[in-house]
Amino acid sequence: MEQKKESLRIEIQGISQSFGEKKVLDNIQLNIGDGEIFALLGPSGAGKTTLLKILTGQLVQTEGTAKILGTDTKKLTDKEYSKIGMMLDTSGLYERLSCYDNLLLFTQIYGISKNYIEEALLKVGLMEAKKRPVNKLSKGMKQRLVLARALMNDPWILFLDEPTSGLDPASTREIHKLIFSLKEKGTTVFLTTHNMEEAEKLCDNIALLHEGNIVEYGNPKEICRRYNHQNKIEILLKNGKQLSLCNSESSAKEIYGYLQEGIVETIHSTEPNLENVFVELTGRSFE
């Protein structure tokens, strides 16, 4: 496989998209670098799928420019597509063919060695089901097969739409490990997810999308700290008593005393999670 370049990135400058009089995206600005795991977060109807379609050349935007690997997304060719992996939904699978034969067909279309098939199936935990027809797979297994297909060409950029939706916790952990291993290779991962906890765990940066606008951007943990208005330390003692202390030097001696006595059951800071931040910014829940 060809060596990944240091210039690998996604550039989005002033992207707006309207369907009739309805504006779905409004002046989106983003730059996503090599080996970055980025998530676009937002409820249904926020514009996530529209932006994905623009970035993958399936839709031409009303305004602005988007570039993949330095090429305008309006002009993507087989050269760029050979370096892009996409897991956007489970469509495109041939229901009567086995997992192996689905990937075999993909290797023939893209001119990839069939030696990569079992490696991809192993990565997503489908080796034992390689001879099973797709119509005998669960929803989660179909998702993993689409992910295997997206990895077949060793992509420089990987687009993942809700990659762990419908998967059990063990499978989700394996997919997370796989995403981290791709990051280490320099692959840029662009994902959408409704799972805020997943975004906090995986991502270098996230963007919160609301009604076509990015209302917040940055490292998820830094964003949560930014909205920590309470700035308190919550302590649960072993006798069941709950304490709420200011996160300041004045409380340090008291907290140290509880810890020294060994009577602390749990201790937490009060920064919100991403979902709470979203509610504060938009006045509505994420779902």
Secondary structure, DSSP 8 states (H G I E B T S, - for coil): -----TT--EEEEEEEEEETTEEEEEEEEEEE-TT-EEEEE--TTSSHHHHHHHHTTSS--SEEEEEETTEEGGG--HHHHTTEEEE--STT--TTSBHHHHHHHHHHHHT--TTHHHHHHHHTT-GGGTTSBGGGS-HHHHHHHHHHHHHTT--SEEEEESTTTT--HHHHHHHHHHHHHHHHTT-EEEEE-S-HHHHHHH-SEEEEEETTEEEEEE-HHHHHHHT--S-EEEEEETTS-EEEEESSHHHHHHHHHHHHHT-EEEEEE----HHHHHHHHHSS---
